[in-house]
Amino acid sequence: MNDEKWEDAMLKIKENFQLEEELTEDHPEIESGIIETVVFDSPMGRIKLIRTTTPKVLDKKTFYSSRSGSDMSVKYDYSATEFVNNLEIFKWNGSQDAWQEASLEF
Protein backbone atom coordinates (compact mmCIF):
# COMPACT_ATOMS: atom_id res chain seq x y z
CA MET A 1 0.00 0.00 0.00
CA ASN A 2 1.63 3.23 -1.14
CA ASP A 3 1.69 6.43 0.92
CA GLU A 4 -1.24 8.05 -0.88
CA LYS A 5 -3.56 5.04 -0.39
CA TRP A 6 -2.49 4.76 3.25
CA GLU A 7 -3.33 8.43 3.88
CA ASP A 8 -6.73 7.99 2.18
CA ALA A 9 -7.47 4.90 4.27
CA MET A 10 -6.44 6.69 7.48
CA LEU A 11 -8.67 9.65 6.65
CA LYS A 12 -11.67 7.35 6.08
CA ILE A 13 -10.97 5.42 9.29
CA LYS A 14 -10.75 8.64 11.32
CA GLU A 15 -14.00 9.95 9.79
CA ASN A 16 -16.03 6.76 10.25
CA PHE A 17 -14.66 4.98 13.33
CA GLN A 18 -13.44 5.68 16.85
CA LEU A 19 -9.63 5.43 17.07
CA GLU A 20 -8.28 3.67 20.15
CA GLU A 21 -4.60 3.97 19.33
CA GLU A 22 -2.39 5.54 16.68
CA LEU A 23 1.35 4.99 16.98
CA THR A 24 4.38 5.58 14.75
CA GLU A 25 7.76 4.18 15.77
CA ASP A 26 11.15 3.37 14.29
CA HIS A 27 11.76 -0.16 13.09
CA PRO A 28 13.84 -1.97 15.75
CA GLU A 29 16.02 -3.89 13.27
CA ILE A 30 16.22 -1.80 10.10
CA GLU A 31 17.59 1.72 10.03
CA SER A 32 15.17 4.22 8.43
CA GLY A 33 12.32 1.70 8.74
CA ILE A 34 8.98 2.84 10.22
CA ILE A 35 6.15 0.90 11.85
CA GLU A 36 2.71 2.54 11.97
CA THR A 37 0.01 0.96 14.13
CA VAL A 38 -3.67 1.89 14.22
CA VAL A 39 -6.35 0.30 16.43
CA PHE A 40 -10.00 1.20 15.95
CA ASP A 41 -13.54 -0.06 16.64
CA SER A 42 -15.53 -1.11 13.57
CA PRO A 43 -18.83 -2.96 13.05
CA MET A 44 -16.70 -6.13 12.74
CA GLY A 45 -15.11 -5.50 16.15
CA ARG A 46 -11.69 -4.17 17.12
CA ILE A 47 -9.31 -4.00 14.17
CA LYS A 48 -5.54 -3.44 14.22
CA LEU A 49 -3.60 -2.30 11.14
CA ILE A 50 0.19 -2.50 11.13
CA ARG A 51 1.99 -0.84 8.20
CA THR A 52 5.72 -1.46 7.97
CA THR A 53 7.81 0.73 5.66
CA THR A 54 11.39 -0.41 5.04
CA PRO A 55 14.05 0.44 2.46
CA LYS A 56 14.15 -1.85 -0.56
CA VAL A 57 16.84 -4.56 -0.34
CA LEU A 58 19.27 -4.10 -3.22
CA ASP A 59 21.77 -6.83 -2.37
CA LYS A 60 22.25 -9.60 0.17
CA LYS A 61 25.79 -10.76 0.97
CA THR A 62 26.54 -13.86 3.01
CA PHE A 63 29.86 -14.13 4.81
CA TYR A 64 31.04 -17.51 6.04
CA SER A 65 34.10 -19.63 6.45
CA SER A 66 34.53 -23.20 5.30
CA ARG A 67 35.96 -24.10 8.71
CA SER A 68 33.89 -26.31 10.96
CA GLY A 69 32.01 -24.44 13.67
CA SER A 70 32.57 -20.98 12.22
CA ASP A 71 29.88 -18.30 12.27
CA MET A 72 27.92 -17.04 9.29
CA SER A 73 26.66 -13.48 8.87
CA VAL A 74 24.43 -11.73 6.36
CA LYS A 75 24.81 -8.11 5.26
CA TYR A 76 22.00 -6.32 3.42
CA ASP A 77 22.46 -3.30 1.16
CA TYR A 78 19.39 -1.03 1.25
CA SER A 79 18.20 1.62 -1.19
CA ALA A 80 18.29 5.22 0.01
CA THR A 81 15.34 6.28 -2.16
CA GLU A 82 13.08 3.24 -2.70
CA PHE A 83 10.86 1.81 0.04
CA VAL A 84 8.69 -1.29 0.45
CA ASN A 85 5.39 -1.24 2.38
CA ASN A 86 3.75 -4.20 4.11
CA LEU A 87 0.26 -4.11 5.64
CA GLU A 88 -0.95 -6.60 8.25
CA ILE A 89 -4.56 -6.71 9.46
CA PHE A 90 -5.58 -8.21 12.80
CA LYS A 91 -8.95 -8.71 14.51
CA TRP A 92 -9.39 -8.91 18.27
CA ASN A 93 -10.55 -12.31 19.54
CA GLY A 94 -12.20 -11.69 22.90
CA SER A 95 -12.54 -15.37 23.82
CA GLN A 96 -8.78 -15.92 23.46
CA ASP A 97 -7.93 -12.39 24.60
CA ALA A 98 -5.48 -11.96 21.71
CA TRP A 99 -5.08 -10.47 18.23
CA GLN A 100 -5.58 -12.89 15.32
CA GLU A 101 -4.53 -12.23 11.74
CA ALA A 102 -7.60 -11.39 9.70
CA SER A 103 -8.45 -13.28 6.55
CA LEU A 104 -9.44 -11.19 3.55
CA GLU A 105 -11.23 -14.07 1.81
CA PHE A 106 -14.89 -13.58 0.96
Legacy VTK file of the C-alpha trace (Angstrom):
# vtk DataFile Version 3.0
C-alpha trace
ASCII
DATASET POLYDATA
POINTS 106 float
0.000 0.000 0.000
1.629 3.232 -1.144
1.695 6.433 0.920
-1.244 8.049 -0.884
-3.557 5.045 -0.395
-2.492 4.757 3.252
-3.331 8.427 3.881
-6.732 7.991 2.178
-7.468 4.900 4.273
-6.439 6.688 7.483
-8.672 9.646 6.647
-11.668 7.346 6.083
-10.974 5.416 9.291
-10.746 8.637 11.316
-13.995 9.946 9.786
-16.026 6.756 10.247
-14.659 4.975 13.330
-13.444 5.677 16.853
-9.634 5.426 17.067
-8.277 3.666 20.148
-4.599 3.970 19.333
-2.394 5.539 16.675
1.349 4.990 16.981
4.381 5.584 14.745
7.761 4.181 15.768
11.154 3.375 14.286
11.763 -0.162 13.095
13.844 -1.967 15.751
16.025 -3.887 13.273
16.218 -1.799 10.098
17.589 1.724 10.032
15.168 4.224 8.429
12.318 1.703 8.737
8.983 2.836 10.224
6.153 0.898 11.850
2.709 2.544 11.966
0.015 0.958 14.133
-3.673 1.889 14.216
-6.346 0.298 16.431
-10.005 1.197 15.954
-13.543 -0.056 16.635
-15.533 -1.108 13.570
-18.825 -2.957 13.047
-16.701 -6.134 12.739
-15.115 -5.499 16.155
-11.687 -4.172 17.119
-9.314 -3.998 14.165
-5.542 -3.441 14.218
-3.597 -2.302 11.138
0.192 -2.500 11.125
1.991 -0.842 8.198
5.721 -1.463 7.972
7.815 0.729 5.665
11.392 -0.407 5.035
14.050 0.440 2.458
14.148 -1.854 -0.562
16.844 -4.556 -0.341
19.273 -4.100 -3.221
21.772 -6.825 -2.368
22.254 -9.604 0.170
25.787 -10.761 0.968
26.541 -13.861 3.011
29.860 -14.127 4.812
31.041 -17.508 6.036
34.095 -19.632 6.448
34.529 -23.205 5.298
35.959 -24.105 8.708
33.892 -26.307 10.955
32.006 -24.442 13.667
32.566 -20.977 12.223
29.879 -18.305 12.274
27.921 -17.040 9.295
26.664 -13.481 8.872
24.433 -11.734 6.363
24.809 -8.107 5.257
22.004 -6.323 3.420
22.458 -3.298 1.159
19.386 -1.028 1.248
18.203 1.619 -1.188
18.291 5.217 0.014
15.342 6.276 -2.162
13.084 3.236 -2.704
10.859 1.815 0.039
8.687 -1.288 0.454
5.392 -1.243 2.384
3.751 -4.198 4.113
0.259 -4.113 5.637
-0.948 -6.597 8.247
-4.560 -6.714 9.464
-5.576 -8.213 12.799
-8.947 -8.707 14.506
-9.389 -8.913 18.268
-10.546 -12.310 19.538
-12.203 -11.687 22.901
-12.542 -15.366 23.817
-8.781 -15.924 23.463
-7.931 -12.388 24.604
-5.481 -11.962 21.707
-5.082 -10.466 18.228
-5.584 -12.891 15.323
-4.530 -12.230 11.745
-7.604 -11.385 9.701
-8.449 -13.282 6.553
-9.438 -11.191 3.546
-11.233 -14.067 1.805
-14.892 -13.584 0.958
LINES 1 107
106 0 1 2 3 4 5 6 7 8 9 10 11 12 13 14 15 16 17 18 19 20 21 22 23 24 25 26 27 28 29 30 31 32 33 34 35 36 37 38 39 40 41 42 43 44 45 46 47 48 49 50 51 52 53 54 55 56 57 58 59 60 61 62 63 64 65 66 67 68 69 70 71 72 73 74 75 76 77 78 79 80 81 82 83 84 85 86 87 88 89 90 91 92 93 94 95 96 97 98 99 100 101 102 103 104 105
